Amino acid sequence: MKKYLMILSLLFATTIAFAIDYSCFEEKCYFTDSDNYLYPSSFQIYYSVELECYYISQEDGGIIISDETIRQIRAAYEKYVEWEEIAVKNKVTIEKKIPVTATAVVFWVGAHGDVGMSALELKFYIFSQSTSKHQFIISADKAYDFLGDGSLYFEMKEIYLNKDQAEKLYNDLSSDSLKKQQEIIKKKIEVDSLFN
């Protein structure tokens, strides 16, 4: 069984690596590295046509987000907005975990080409830069490969979104927006197929 799961995760990671994927969301924002240093980068969500799924792209892997995960991200954003309005109205700062979690599947390729796959629990926070600027943070604990000995792991880079970026993410992950994106992707594939 373990060998079967290893082959399945390798096939999955290879499919993502060589697939033609379409960007559904992209924003310049800040991430943290392993030393908790903030650096600017691009936060992207792609749609994989072959696997018919969305995933958050990170440097060495991807976090697959199901319909339920998307609903939970949107629910976390709604709580963030509620708290952000309270913080602005009262001119206070806050750093607090939002009481919503979302389960996702993460896959990655290690430094030596090892492929890992695991469940991942996304966590959400509100974090104040000042009394008027409050960010929406997407985070997760380390995920250890369920097939290995625990030495292979994935560490998600925390994603810091400003209010307008978080609102864009919320809107872009609405069911209407996702349907429109899939229609655009389908049309693009049809056009591309004319020129093979």
Disulfide bonds with the S-S distance in Angstrom:
none
